[in-house]
Amino acid sequence: MSEPRSANLEILTARMPALARRIATAEVPAPYVAGTTPKGQPTLTVDGVPLQHLVDPVADATRWARQTVERLEAVAAARVVVVGFGLGYHLEALAERFAGDIVVVEPDVAILRAALAARDLGPLLRRIDLVVDADEPRAGGEAGARTLVLAHAPALLLPGGAHRRALQAWQAQAARSGLRLKVLVVTPLYGGSWPIAGYAARALTELGHETHFLDLAPFHDAFQGLERFGARRANRRVLESGFCDVMAAGIASTVDAVEPDLVLALAQAPLNAVALDAIGKRGVLRALWFVEDYRVMTYWRELARHYDHVFTIQTDACLEAMGQVTDARLAYLPCGFDPRVHRPLALTDAERAEYASDVSFVGAGYRNRRLAFQRFLDLDFKIWGSDWGGAEGLTRVLQRNGGRVDTDDSVKIFNASKVNLNLHSSTYHEGVDPRGDFVNPRTFELAGAGAFQIVDQRTLLPPLFGADEVAIASSVAEMRALSEHYLAHEDERLALAARARERALAQHTYTRRMEDLLAAVVGSAQEHLLSKRRTVTVGDVVRGGTGELERFLGRFDPHTPFTIDRLAASLATREGALSEPEAIFLFLHQFDELYLREQRA
């Protein structure tokens, strides 16, 4: 393939010298084949994928650009990010029709070299902002400017997935900074996914989205109270189903009141097909985070098709099975931890006396755990949690008579224990599940707390934590041997725990998980979301100013809606002289109260 045209390189060198040098020295692999159309227009095919129309790329680019501009105008976007440079035909056509900022993301430098060699792209190179480090998107543009993130379709067909990853990364950036959503998080009545709902809601709030938390735990006692009717099993199921139908109708009513952009339901949230369909008809996006083993909890077969997005903690077979019953967008999303909850603690002497032990386990008494933990009874061992009734051999190490342990106590136990056992549950194995795949929340929570753990081997664990961060056991015997080793080698134990915490903070917070979730949601529905009316916030108005108005507004959370009523109410108990902005807001509020509202009435 020929050298890049000198005129192209000169322009790029003046604007982005480091990128120009990378392109000039890049090698173009053999599968990158240059050619021409019947009219002599340059073409490029990569691994059999043509990056432009092979007959008339200019006409095809013109059609694409017109459609893109219509989309940009429909959502009032001032900035567009296009993933995929190709030979630049589509970008030239877009630049002629769109006056806003254009960012082009091309993670493959070889494509850029081929393009700069094939065509005179000087005007385009002067017009666009070109990005190669696609995994590190930047906000760019005017603060608060609406950004539409698009892909040049052929680029998504290229092997390796670099362009798809770039698209997701930039859509995540748009979800973080350019689009403030209203999200309703719906909890189950009880169970392991209930606290995850709270962590997810807090993470969404931290990301700047207006989050409404619908906590259904107060209804759990009423649900359990159905037992008092003494109904037979078949009738009991009818009663439970009716109860859940009432819950679902209540959730739908909350949707009417809140008018969210997105309903995020955690596993076992009492939403039925009728309610989900009604929510969808209101134009509200529906997402399920299925933090369950799909092989054990199978209700997804009836409900998955009523969601727009389903996120799972399992991959491959799980996603394939769900794909057979739903057209929802499916994605893997593992659990995480909340750094404000699961963290290193300085325990008091009394707390250490209560919670400390050489080895501990926190969790429910599943069959495999009852059998496995018999091997640890000669150690300083404590078991915390419920559902251990009938485990006679473990009674003397069971704490609080098998009472439930809340989150705060769990974190204290994690901190006080030298070795935390983390054996995933199974009802049909005697120890480690040989086909175990998903990674439970405890893995992330222990790491976040800076606690040392021995976790049973899981197929999905290696991308999340390595053997230099957590101790991994393939059997109960190995779990016992590792316990003895690390009890005798404190320095190794502490080093692993420190590395696990560092990894968890960098990659496994619920904030990161919600970024990934929103990237998927925004990526598939960004135009729908951008076209919806957006509430102006205090942060939108301030935008980094330093005057008196900005100082006054600085006392508010930046996500506070910017309304006269809200701001004037904050001055009701204000003592002393008012600043000029404060006086203006009070005047406007009084004017609205005395005149405008009278006119409206």
TORZA-308219 format. One record per residue (C-alpha): residue in three letters; x, y, z. Coordinates in nm, 3 decimals. Layout:
- rest; east; north; up
- ALA; X; Y; Z
...
END
This chain:
- rest; east; north; up
- MET; 0.000; 0.000; 0.000
- SER; 0.132; 0.347; -0.090
- GLU; 0.259; 0.613; 0.148
- PRO; 0.020; 0.870; 0.302
- ARG; -0.015; 1.182; 0.090
- SER; 0.222; 1.452; 0.208
- ALA; -0.052; 1.719; 0.207
- ASN; -0.267; 1.508; 0.441
- LEU; 0.026; 1.446; 0.677
- GLU; 0.124; 1.815; 0.683
- ILE; -0.227; 1.918; 0.791
- LEU; -0.247; 1.644; 1.050
- THR; 0.103; 1.722; 1.180
- ALA; 0.004; 2.085; 1.237
- ARG; -0.301; 1.982; 1.439
- MET; -0.204; 1.648; 1.599
- PRO; 0.170; 1.581; 1.556
- ALA; 0.182; 1.268; 1.774
- LEU; -0.103; 1.108; 1.580
- ALA; 0.058; 1.206; 1.249
- ARG; 0.378; 1.026; 1.349
- ARG; 0.185; 0.713; 1.448
- ILE; 0.004; 0.707; 1.115
- ALA; 0.321; 0.767; 0.914
- THR; 0.497; 0.470; 1.075
- ALA; 0.199; 0.232; 1.094
- GLU; 0.205; -0.091; 0.898
- VAL; -0.095; -0.185; 0.685
- PRO; -0.159; -0.564; 0.705
- ALA; -0.218; -0.774; 0.396
- PRO; -0.597; -0.816; 0.453
- TYR; -0.633; -0.437; 0.408
- VAL; -0.698; -0.429; 0.034
- ALA; -0.711; -0.103; -0.164
- GLY; -0.917; -0.087; -0.480
- THR; -1.134; 0.137; -0.696
- THR; -1.496; 0.160; -0.806
- PRO; -1.595; 0.138; -1.171
- LYS; -1.566; 0.519; -1.175
- GLY; -1.215; 0.507; -1.031
- GLN; -1.303; 0.616; -0.676
- PRO; -1.074; 0.465; -0.408
- THR; -1.209; 0.184; -0.191
- LEU; -1.080; -0.009; 0.110
- THR; -1.175; -0.361; 0.217
- VAL; -1.056; -0.498; 0.552
- ASP; -1.072; -0.873; 0.612
- GLY; -1.339; -0.897; 0.345
- VAL; -1.549; -0.609; 0.486
- PRO; -1.586; -0.312; 0.246
- LEU; -1.573; 0.015; 0.439
- GLN; -1.772; 0.206; 0.177
- HIS; -2.011; 0.140; -0.110
- LEU; -1.822; -0.046; -0.383
- VAL; -2.011; 0.117; -0.674
- ASP; -2.090; 0.476; -0.574
- PRO; -1.947; 0.566; -0.229
- VAL; -2.019; 0.938; -0.272
- ALA; -2.391; 0.892; -0.335
- ASP; -2.415; 0.640; -0.050
- ALA; -2.230; 0.880; 0.184
- THR; -2.465; 1.162; 0.086
- ARG; -2.770; 0.954; 0.178
- TRP; -2.612; 0.858; 0.512
- ALA; -2.523; 1.219; 0.592
- ARG; -2.872; 1.349; 0.516
- GLN; -3.029; 1.089; 0.742
- THR; -2.774; 1.162; 1.015
- VAL; -2.838; 1.537; 1.003
- GLU; -3.211; 1.472; 1.036
- ARG; -3.140; 1.265; 1.346
- LEU; -2.914; 1.534; 1.490
- GLU; -3.174; 1.805; 1.430
- ALA; -3.449; 1.593; 1.583
- VAL; -3.267; 1.580; 1.916
- ALA; -3.108; 1.928; 1.892
- ALA; -2.759; 1.781; 1.916
- ALA; -2.470; 2.027; 1.891
- ARG; -2.207; 1.756; 1.866
- VAL; -2.177; 1.419; 1.699
- VAL; -1.931; 1.136; 1.763
- VAL; -1.885; 0.896; 1.472
- VAL; -1.703; 0.569; 1.534
- GLY; -1.532; 0.456; 1.213
- PHE; -1.329; 0.666; 0.967
- GLY; -1.330; 0.435; 0.664
- LEU; -1.203; 0.635; 0.366
- GLY; -1.386; 0.943; 0.489
- TYR; -1.662; 0.965; 0.228
- HIS; -1.941; 0.967; 0.486
- LEU; -1.758; 1.218; 0.702
- GLU; -1.703; 1.464; 0.417
- ALA; -2.074; 1.451; 0.335
- LEU; -2.162; 1.506; 0.702
- ALA; -1.920; 1.799; 0.741
- GLU; -2.087; 1.976; 0.448
- ARG; -2.430; 1.956; 0.612
- PHE; -2.367; 1.978; 0.989
- ALA; -2.227; 2.293; 1.148
- GLY; -2.167; 2.146; 1.493
- ASP; -1.865; 1.967; 1.635
- ILE; -1.768; 1.638; 1.472
- VAL; -1.553; 1.389; 1.661
- VAL; -1.433; 1.085; 1.467
- VAL; -1.311; 0.780; 1.659
- GLU; -1.092; 0.535; 1.469
- PRO; -0.912; 0.281; 1.688
- ASP; -0.733; 0.122; 1.390
- VAL; -0.435; 0.337; 1.284
- ALA; -0.383; 0.116; 0.977
- ILE; -0.721; 0.229; 0.842
- LEU; -0.618; 0.592; 0.886
- ARG; -0.290; 0.531; 0.704
- ALA; -0.474; 0.367; 0.415
- ALA; -0.724; 0.655; 0.400
- LEU; -0.454; 0.922; 0.400
- ALA; -0.277; 0.738; 0.120
- ALA; -0.588; 0.687; -0.093
- ARG; -0.760; 1.027; -0.090
- ASP; -0.704; 1.401; -0.051
- LEU; -0.863; 1.460; 0.291
- GLY; -0.721; 1.799; 0.380
- PRO; -1.051; 1.990; 0.426
- LEU; -1.191; 1.707; 0.636
- LEU; -0.880; 1.683; 0.856
- ARG; -0.906; 2.057; 0.929
- ARG; -1.273; 2.023; 1.021
- ILE; -1.293; 1.720; 1.252
- ASP; -1.148; 1.618; 1.587
- LEU; -0.980; 1.281; 1.527
- VAL; -0.940; 1.035; 1.815
- VAL; -0.744; 0.708; 1.812
- ASP; -0.724; 0.618; 2.182
- ALA; -1.085; 0.509; 2.170
- ASP; -1.095; 0.346; 2.512
- GLU; -1.041; 0.685; 2.680
- PRO; -1.323; 0.908; 2.557
- ARG; -1.326; 1.268; 2.665
- ALA; -1.622; 1.495; 2.717
- GLY; -1.510; 1.775; 2.482
- GLY; -1.735; 2.036; 2.329
- GLU; -1.934; 2.295; 2.519
- ALA; -2.039; 2.190; 2.869
- GLY; -2.388; 2.043; 2.861
- ALA; -2.395; 2.022; 2.479
- ARG; -2.611; 1.740; 2.351
- THR; -2.402; 1.469; 2.189
- LEU; -2.523; 1.194; 1.959
- VAL; -2.289; 0.893; 1.936
- LEU; -2.312; 0.697; 1.611
- ALA; -2.122; 0.423; 1.436
- HIS; -2.026; 0.392; 1.072
- ALA; -2.197; 0.056; 1.026
- PRO; -1.924; -0.126; 0.827
- ALA; -1.672; -0.062; 1.105
- LEU; -1.880; -0.268; 1.348
- LEU; -1.837; -0.572; 1.123
- LEU; -1.458; -0.572; 1.149
- PRO; -1.302; -0.858; 1.347
- GLY; -1.156; -0.795; 1.690
- GLY; -1.442; -0.579; 1.819
- ALA; -1.233; -0.263; 1.868
- HIS; -1.493; -0.041; 1.705
- ARG; -1.775; -0.192; 1.909
- ARG; -1.578; -0.133; 2.228
- ALA; -1.510; 0.224; 2.121
- LEU; -1.879; 0.280; 2.053
- GLN; -1.972; 0.150; 2.398
- ALA; -1.706; 0.363; 2.567
- TRP; -1.825; 0.681; 2.401
- GLN; -2.188; 0.598; 2.467
- ALA; -2.095; 0.551; 2.832
- GLN; -1.937; 0.897; 2.827
- ALA; -2.258; 1.038; 2.684
- ALA; -2.455; 0.863; 2.957
- ARG; -2.227; 1.015; 3.222
- SER; -2.206; 1.373; 3.109
- GLY; -2.438; 1.464; 2.827
- LEU; -2.764; 1.309; 2.934
- ARG; -2.935; 1.323; 3.271
- LEU; -3.191; 1.045; 3.307
- LYS; -3.477; 0.993; 3.544
- VAL; -3.449; 0.636; 3.671
- LEU; -3.690; 0.437; 3.889
- VAL; -3.513; 0.152; 4.069
- VAL; -3.749; -0.125; 4.184
- THR; -3.645; -0.368; 4.457
- PRO; -3.772; -0.718; 4.532
- LEU; -3.961; -0.779; 4.854
- TYR; -3.657; -0.952; 5.006
- GLY; -3.355; -1.162; 4.911
- GLY; -2.998; -1.114; 4.799
- SER; -3.081; -0.870; 4.522
- TRP; -3.256; -0.629; 4.762
- PRO; -2.937; -0.458; 4.889
- ILE; -2.797; -0.450; 4.534
- ALA; -3.095; -0.237; 4.433
- GLY; -2.996; 0.019; 4.695
- TYR; -2.633; 0.020; 4.585
- ALA; -2.739; 0.064; 4.222
- ALA; -2.970; 0.353; 4.310
- ARG; -2.697; 0.532; 4.502
- ALA; -2.452; 0.482; 4.215
- LEU; -2.700; 0.627; 3.967
- THR; -2.744; 0.931; 4.187
- GLU; -2.367; 0.975; 4.212
- LEU; -2.350; 0.967; 3.834
- GLY; -2.582; 1.267; 3.826
- HIS; -2.910; 1.101; 3.731
- GLU; -3.241; 1.175; 3.901
- THR; -3.300; 0.848; 4.084
- HIS; -3.618; 0.732; 4.252
- PHE; -3.588; 0.429; 4.480
- LEU; -3.901; 0.217; 4.515
- ASP; -3.828; 0.001; 4.819
- LEU; -4.078; -0.283; 4.846
- ALA; -3.923; -0.445; 5.154
- PRO; -4.198; -0.305; 5.384
- PHE; -4.444; -0.535; 5.204
- HIS; -4.248; -0.849; 5.286
- ASP; -4.419; -0.902; 5.621
- ALA; -4.758; -0.883; 5.452
- PHE; -4.643; -1.136; 5.193
- GLN; -4.530; -1.374; 5.464
- GLY; -4.858; -1.314; 5.645
- LEU; -5.038; -1.504; 5.369
- GLU; -4.937; -1.818; 5.561
- ARG; -5.196; -1.729; 5.824
- PHE; -5.476; -1.827; 5.587
- GLY; -5.358; -2.185; 5.618
- ALA; -5.422; -2.246; 5.249
- ARG; -5.307; -2.560; 5.076
- ARG; -5.008; -2.535; 4.846
- ALA; -5.208; -2.477; 4.525
- ASN; -5.426; -2.213; 4.690
- ARG; -5.122; -2.055; 4.852
- ARG; -4.969; -2.004; 4.509
- VAL; -5.287; -1.833; 4.393
- LEU; -5.273; -1.599; 4.692
- GLU; -4.904; -1.520; 4.633
- SER; -4.967; -1.456; 4.266
- GLY; -5.252; -1.222; 4.348
- PHE; -5.035; -1.038; 4.599
- CYS; -4.763; -0.991; 4.339
- ASP; -5.021; -0.868; 4.087
- VAL; -5.118; -0.596; 4.334
- MET; -4.750; -0.507; 4.377
- ALA; -4.704; -0.489; 4.000
- ALA; -5.004; -0.260; 3.965
- GLY; -4.860; -0.039; 4.237
- ILE; -4.527; -0.019; 4.055
- ALA; -4.708; 0.081; 3.735
- SER; -4.884; 0.355; 3.930
- THR; -4.550; 0.481; 4.057
- VAL; -4.428; 0.494; 3.698
- ASP; -4.726; 0.714; 3.614
- ALA; -4.641; 0.946; 3.900
- VAL; -4.263; 0.964; 3.850
- GLU; -4.259; 0.952; 3.467
- PRO; -3.909; 0.800; 3.450
- ASP; -3.700; 0.746; 3.140
- LEU; -3.596; 0.404; 3.267
- VAL; -3.730; 0.145; 3.511
- LEU; -3.449; -0.070; 3.649
- ALA; -3.585; -0.381; 3.821
- LEU; -3.366; -0.611; 4.026
- ALA; -3.414; -0.987; 4.020
- GLN; -3.744; -1.100; 4.177
- ALA; -3.896; -0.752; 4.169
- PRO; -4.274; -0.820; 4.159
- LEU; -4.335; -0.701; 3.803
- ASN; -4.560; -0.911; 3.582
- ALA; -4.614; -0.911; 3.207
- VAL; -4.923; -0.689; 3.226
- ALA; -4.745; -0.416; 3.422
- LEU; -4.430; -0.436; 3.210
- ASP; -4.628; -0.404; 2.889
- ALA; -4.818; -0.107; 3.030
- ILE; -4.491; 0.060; 3.129
- GLY; -4.350; 0.000; 2.782
- LYS; -4.654; 0.159; 2.617
- ARG; -4.580; 0.476; 2.812
- GLY; -4.247; 0.504; 2.631
- VAL; -4.050; 0.407; 2.940
- LEU; -3.748; 0.183; 2.892
- ARG; -3.747; -0.138; 3.099
- ALA; -3.432; -0.309; 3.223
- LEU; -3.391; -0.619; 3.441
- TRP; -3.068; -0.693; 3.627
- PHE; -3.097; -1.068; 3.674
- VAL; -2.849; -1.129; 3.956
- GLU; -2.953; -1.495; 3.983
- ASP; -2.843; -1.833; 3.851
- TYR; -3.057; -1.872; 3.540
- ARG; -3.052; -2.251; 3.582
- VAL; -3.209; -2.233; 3.928
- MET; -3.440; -1.930; 3.901
- THR; -3.628; -1.982; 3.575
- TYR; -3.904; -1.718; 3.588
- TRP; -3.707; -1.527; 3.324
- ARG; -3.861; -1.757; 3.065
- GLU; -4.196; -1.581; 3.106
- LEU; -4.079; -1.227; 3.179
- ALA; -3.760; -1.160; 2.980
- ARG; -3.951; -1.085; 2.660
- HIS; -4.134; -0.800; 2.833
- TYR; -3.811; -0.607; 2.899
- ASP; -3.604; -0.393; 2.663
- HIS; -3.277; -0.488; 2.832
- VAL; -3.177; -0.788; 3.044
- PHE; -2.841; -0.786; 3.224
- THR; -2.711; -1.112; 3.365
- ILE; -2.427; -1.231; 3.588
- GLN; -2.368; -1.528; 3.357
- THR; -2.253; -1.545; 2.997
- ASP; -2.256; -1.785; 2.701
- ALA; -2.518; -2.052; 2.781
- CYS; -2.726; -1.808; 2.986
- LEU; -2.733; -1.542; 2.714
- GLU; -2.801; -1.805; 2.450
- ALA; -3.094; -1.947; 2.647
- MET; -3.245; -1.605; 2.709
- GLY; -3.195; -1.510; 2.346
- GLN; -3.428; -1.793; 2.249
- VAL; -3.723; -1.641; 2.438
- THR; -3.672; -1.265; 2.409
- ASP; -3.575; -0.993; 2.165
- ALA; -3.449; -0.781; 2.454
- ARG; -3.090; -0.661; 2.435
- LEU; -2.884; -0.899; 2.650
- ALA; -2.554; -0.822; 2.820
- TYR; -2.327; -0.960; 3.089
- LEU; -2.305; -0.737; 3.396
- PRO; -2.138; -0.887; 3.706
- CYS; -2.208; -0.773; 4.060
- GLY; -1.991; -0.520; 4.243
- PHE; -1.954; -0.338; 4.574
- ASP; -2.026; -0.001; 4.730
- PRO; -1.705; 0.166; 4.860
- ARG; -1.899; 0.362; 5.120
- VAL; -2.031; 0.039; 5.271
- HIS; -1.770; -0.229; 5.206
- ARG; -1.450; -0.067; 5.330
- PRO; -1.167; -0.120; 5.578
- LEU; -1.276; -0.041; 5.934
- ALA; -1.099; 0.049; 6.256
- LEU; -1.276; -0.184; 6.501
- THR; -1.309; -0.122; 6.871
- ASP; -1.176; -0.376; 7.119
- ALA; -1.532; -0.486; 7.192
- GLU; -1.609; -0.533; 6.822
- ARG; -1.292; -0.727; 6.764
- ALA; -1.370; -0.953; 7.059
- GLU; -1.714; -1.027; 6.915
- TYR; -1.635; -1.063; 6.548
- ALA; -1.273; -1.176; 6.521
- SER; -1.162; -1.529; 6.433
- ASP; -0.892; -1.696; 6.232
- VAL; -1.145; -1.826; 5.980
- SER; -1.503; -1.716; 5.919
- PHE; -1.793; -1.752; 5.682
- VAL; -2.094; -1.521; 5.636
- GLY; -2.393; -1.662; 5.452
- ALA; -2.678; -1.909; 5.440
- GLY; -2.651; -2.279; 5.522
- TYR; -2.672; -2.448; 5.183
- ARG; -2.601; -2.820; 5.156
- ASN; -2.250; -2.794; 5.016
- ARG; -2.147; -2.552; 5.290
- ARG; -2.285; -2.773; 5.566
- LEU; -2.070; -3.058; 5.439
- ALA; -1.760; -2.855; 5.352
- PHE; -1.729; -2.665; 5.676
- GLN; -1.707; -2.982; 5.884
- ARG; -1.340; -2.980; 5.783
- PHE; -1.273; -2.649; 5.961
- LEU; -1.406; -2.727; 6.308
- ASP; -1.061; -2.779; 6.459
- LEU; -0.967; -2.419; 6.370
- ASP; -1.071; -2.092; 6.533
- PHE; -1.378; -2.084; 6.307
- LYS; -1.703; -1.885; 6.317
- ILE; -2.012; -1.917; 6.097
- TRP; -2.249; -1.622; 6.067
- GLY; -2.588; -1.622; 5.899
- SER; -2.925; -1.795; 5.882
- ASP; -3.075; -2.119; 5.750
- TRP; -2.833; -2.346; 5.937
- GLY; -3.105; -2.536; 6.123
- GLY; -3.029; -2.907; 6.148
- ALA; -2.656; -2.865; 6.089
- GLU; -2.582; -3.033; 6.419
- GLY; -2.208; -3.065; 6.378
- LEU; -2.170; -2.692; 6.318
- THR; -2.378; -2.571; 6.611
- ARG; -2.085; -2.479; 6.834
- VAL; -1.932; -2.245; 6.572
- LEU; -2.263; -2.093; 6.463
- GLN; -2.296; -1.738; 6.594
- ARG; -2.612; -1.574; 6.734
- ASN; -2.802; -1.902; 6.705
- GLY; -2.817; -1.862; 6.330
- GLY; -2.973; -1.517; 6.331
- ARG; -2.955; -1.299; 6.022
- VAL; -2.650; -1.075; 5.992
- ASP; -2.701; -0.726; 5.854
- THR; -2.463; -0.550; 5.618
- ASP; -2.288; -0.343; 5.884
- ASP; -2.209; -0.652; 6.090
- SER; -2.095; -0.840; 5.780
- VAL; -1.838; -0.571; 5.701
- LYS; -1.711; -0.586; 6.060
- ILE; -1.674; -0.964; 6.031
- PHE; -1.486; -0.926; 5.701
- ASN; -1.244; -0.684; 5.868
- ALA; -1.201; -0.888; 6.185
- SER; -1.134; -1.225; 6.020
- LYS; -0.790; -1.334; 5.911
- VAL; -0.933; -1.571; 5.648
- ASN; -1.277; -1.521; 5.496
- LEU; -1.415; -1.831; 5.326
- ASN; -1.623; -1.760; 5.017
- LEU; -1.782; -2.085; 4.902
- HIS; -2.058; -2.030; 4.646
- SER; -2.383; -2.205; 4.731
- SER; -2.504; -2.532; 4.582
- THR; -2.794; -2.757; 4.674
- TYR; -2.659; -3.064; 4.494
- HIS; -2.280; -3.068; 4.540
- GLU; -2.075; -3.170; 4.841
- GLY; -1.827; -2.886; 4.800
- VAL; -1.710; -2.679; 4.505
- ASP; -1.948; -2.670; 4.209
- PRO; -1.734; -2.794; 3.915
- ARG; -1.939; -2.596; 3.664
- GLY; -1.971; -2.281; 3.874
- ASP; -1.965; -1.970; 3.660
- PHE; -2.115; -1.651; 3.809
- VAL; -1.926; -1.461; 4.079
- ASN; -2.129; -1.372; 4.387
- PRO; -2.152; -1.023; 4.544
- ARG; -1.949; -1.139; 4.846
- THR; -1.639; -1.171; 4.628
- PHE; -1.647; -0.800; 4.546
- GLU; -1.759; -0.694; 4.893
- LEU; -1.473; -0.877; 5.065
- ALA; -1.224; -0.725; 4.822
- GLY; -1.371; -0.379; 4.875
- ALA; -1.339; -0.417; 5.251
- GLY; -0.969; -0.496; 5.212
- ALA; -1.032; -0.845; 5.353
- PHE; -0.846; -1.160; 5.257
- GLN; -1.062; -1.430; 5.102
- ILE; -1.041; -1.785; 4.972
- VAL; -1.297; -1.827; 4.695
- ASP; -1.395; -2.142; 4.513
- GLN; -1.295; -2.165; 4.148
- ARG; -1.538; -2.001; 3.904
- THR; -1.507; -1.985; 3.526
- LEU; -1.594; -1.613; 3.521
- LEU; -1.354; -1.520; 3.803
- PRO; -1.023; -1.476; 3.615
- PRO; -1.121; -1.159; 3.422
- LEU; -1.241; -1.006; 3.749
- PHE; -0.971; -1.108; 3.999
- GLY; -0.643; -1.290; 3.958
- ALA; -0.465; -1.546; 4.175
- ASP; -0.243; -1.264; 4.305
- GLU; -0.551; -1.087; 4.446
- VAL; -0.768; -1.365; 4.589
- ALA; -0.680; -1.721; 4.687
- ILE; -0.864; -1.963; 4.458
- ALA; -0.953; -2.321; 4.561
- SER; -1.073; -2.595; 4.328
- SER; -1.187; -2.819; 4.615
- VAL; -1.274; -2.807; 4.983
- ALA; -0.945; -2.983; 5.061
- GLU; -0.757; -2.707; 4.882
- MET; -0.964; -2.444; 5.063
- ARG; -0.855; -2.601; 5.392
- ALA; -0.488; -2.619; 5.284
- LEU; -0.491; -2.257; 5.170
- SER; -0.642; -2.152; 5.502
- GLU; -0.355; -2.312; 5.692
- HIS; -0.097; -2.162; 5.458
- TYR; -0.223; -1.807; 5.476
- LEU; -0.282; -1.818; 5.850
- ALA; 0.090; -1.893; 5.878
- HIS; 0.194; -1.626; 5.626
- GLU; 0.038; -1.296; 5.725
- ASP; 0.249; -1.087; 5.488
- GLU; 0.125; -1.284; 5.185
- ARG; -0.231; -1.265; 5.310
- LEU; -0.223; -0.889; 5.354
- ALA; -0.056; -0.836; 5.015
- LEU; -0.330; -1.026; 4.833
- ALA; -0.603; -0.838; 5.019
- ALA; -0.445; -0.502; 4.934
- ARG; -0.421; -0.587; 4.565
- ALA; -0.780; -0.714; 4.560
- ARG; -0.903; -0.388; 4.711
- GLU; -0.706; -0.183; 4.460
- ARG; -0.856; -0.384; 4.174
- ALA; -1.207; -0.358; 4.319
- LEU; -1.187; 0.020; 4.356
- ALA; -1.060; 0.058; 4.001
- GLN; -1.300; -0.175; 3.823
- HIS; -1.577; -0.322; 4.036
- THR; -1.777; -0.047; 4.206
- TYR; -2.149; -0.024; 4.147
- THR; -2.081; 0.316; 3.990
- ARG; -1.880; 0.140; 3.720
- ARG; -2.156; -0.118; 3.679
- MET; -2.420; 0.151; 3.634
- GLU; -2.200; 0.328; 3.381
- ASP; -2.190; 0.007; 3.178
- LEU; -2.563; -0.048; 3.217
- LEU; -2.648; 0.305; 3.108
- ALA; -2.406; 0.284; 2.817
- ALA; -2.607; -0.010; 2.683
- VAL; -2.940; 0.163; 2.744
- VAL; -2.831; 0.498; 2.603
- GLY; -2.659; 0.336; 2.308
- SER; -2.977; 0.170; 2.191
- ALA; -3.215; 0.457; 2.269
- GLN; -3.010; 0.776; 2.279
- GLU; -3.227; 0.961; 2.025
- HIS; -3.544; 0.866; 2.212
- LEU; -3.389; 0.985; 2.538
- LEU; -3.240; 1.304; 2.394
- SER; -3.570; 1.402; 2.239
- LYS; -3.746; 1.396; 2.575
- ARG; -3.784; 1.719; 2.766
- ARG; -3.497; 1.767; 3.009
- THR; -3.511; 1.943; 3.344
- VAL; -3.263; 2.229; 3.369
- THR; -3.048; 2.193; 3.682
- VAL; -2.837; 2.425; 3.890
- GLY; -2.528; 2.261; 3.744
- ASP; -2.645; 2.349; 3.392
- VAL; -2.671; 2.716; 3.487
- VAL; -2.343; 2.749; 3.677
- ARG; -2.104; 2.573; 3.436
- GLY; -1.792; 2.673; 3.624
- GLY; -1.856; 3.047; 3.666
- THR; -1.708; 3.241; 3.957
- GLY; -1.939; 3.543; 3.998
- GLU; -2.195; 3.622; 4.268
- LEU; -2.466; 3.416; 4.098
- GLU; -2.237; 3.114; 4.080
- ARG; -2.141; 3.153; 4.447
- PHE; -2.507; 3.167; 4.543
- LEU; -2.595; 2.862; 4.335
- GLY; -2.287; 2.681; 4.464
- ARG; -2.467; 2.608; 4.790
- PHE; -2.705; 2.373; 4.606
- ASP; -2.650; 2.022; 4.481
- PRO; -2.572; 2.067; 4.108
- HIS; -2.852; 1.823; 4.023
- THR; -3.115; 2.041; 4.193
- PRO; -3.382; 2.154; 3.943
- PHE; -3.334; 2.522; 3.858
- THR; -3.672; 2.668; 3.957
- ILE; -3.765; 2.997; 4.120
- ASP; -3.972; 2.822; 4.389
- ARG; -3.688; 2.586; 4.484
- LEU; -3.425; 2.859; 4.507
- ALA; -3.644; 3.117; 4.681
- ALA; -3.748; 2.863; 4.945
- SER; -3.385; 2.835; 5.052
- LEU; -3.389; 3.204; 5.144
- ALA; -3.688; 3.186; 5.377
- THR; -3.474; 3.152; 5.689
- ARG; -3.182; 3.356; 5.559
- GLU; -3.052; 3.608; 5.815
- GLY; -2.864; 3.928; 5.740
- ALA; -2.835; 4.134; 5.423
- LEU; -2.919; 3.966; 5.094
- SER; -2.675; 3.951; 4.809
- GLU; -2.784; 4.087; 4.473
- PRO; -2.865; 3.741; 4.326
- GLU; -3.060; 3.649; 4.640
- ALA; -3.263; 3.969; 4.620
- ILE; -3.335; 3.908; 4.251
- PHE; -3.461; 3.556; 4.315
- LEU; -3.688; 3.675; 4.596
- PHE; -3.824; 3.953; 4.375
- LEU; -3.893; 3.712; 4.090
- HIS; -4.063; 3.471; 4.328
- GLN; -4.285; 3.743; 4.473
- PHE; -4.366; 3.873; 4.124
- ASP; -4.465; 3.523; 4.021
- GLU; -4.677; 3.475; 4.333
- LEU; -4.857; 3.811; 4.315
- TYR; -4.898; 3.864; 3.944
- LEU; -4.818; 3.580; 3.708
- ARG; -5.006; 3.312; 3.901
- GLU; -5.306; 3.546; 3.934
- GLN; -5.301; 3.591; 3.556
- ARG; -5.283; 3.217; 3.502
- ALA; -5.573; 3.162; 3.739
END
